[in-house]
Amino acid sequence: MRRFSSTALGLFAVLHARSTLALPQGTPPAGAPAEIPTFVYEYAPVVWLHSKETYNPADIAQQLVHTVPRVNFAELDTPPKTLRDLDELNGLGGGSVYLTSKDDITTNPAWLNGVAPDADGKTNDAVSAVIVITDKGDGVVDAFYFYFYANNWGGIVLGLEVNNHVGDWEHNMIRFRNGVPQTIWYSQHGNGQAFTYNAVSKKGKRPVAYSAMGSHANYATWGFHEHTIPNFNSPLPGLLNDVTDQGKLWDPTLNAYKYRYEAATDSFTGAAGFNPVGFMNYVGRWGDERYPDSDPRQSTFLGIDATAKFTSGPSGPRDKQLNRADVCPANGNACIVRPILMPRRRRRAVGGGQ
């Protein structure tokens, strides 16, 4: 066995530590684990869950235990899948595959509730987050922080319960330049808001996200968020409301899968350790398909689809524009990067906050 001097070993350790501060350019060798730069963790968001949150972050793998894949409500004849091979369902229906609850969700089975973080912000025995980095060249790195919940409660609109669905993916994205955070995206109901890094609240260096009760939409402030008008959140209650506060603090980095995404090949490489790639390539949905109006669990107002009590589960991380041009996804809305936090309601929000 070849032996190295303590000096040589010390030099190697220093060089290795420095190498993690900047994302290597180019594609790593086939089969090599992805390197995640330390700044991705150093500036990773922390999430305040609402003090009355029922549907906490959930273990991603457990979603497969409690669901079966269906297309047009018919169960697929296929062996049970794991996070390693979930993408095998792509050939059996593509985006029309729905991971459908084995239970009647109106009975509120316990697995929908997820795992509340402990005093350290960790979801014990539940890997409930995914970190994905995309190297865009010229020192620009996009870091996506995905948050998974087993269930979404859509809220009450004009006395009607709407937009409930099994499975929920939300995310922040931070754009770095030479390891320095520049801007951050907060996902909210198919759109969201972008801010400069300097504008948002932080715990130390880490941006703070506030997860709305039930819907888990991410906001940069606590309080009321009326979001009827796209790209505008009012701090006063209105037709479509979210509410956030400082309930339990969650640190998603403590239990997360980690990947590097290569846009040129549309492929994922897992970091060292157990980071299965199959579920990242899955293109189907992570919950039940919208129940038809004939289903006794479903209800709508005058048959208007937007008022459906139960809607379809969401697509996963790979569908969130991992190679987007701006910090905002391209969805037809203007990409407004706000240099200040928006106004918030002055009095304490439901459940507290400060």
Summary of the structure (lengths in Angstrom):
residues: 354
radius of gyration: 20.9
end to end distance: 59.7
largest distance: 78.2
contacts: 1145
relative contact order: 0.20
helix: 17%
strand: 32%
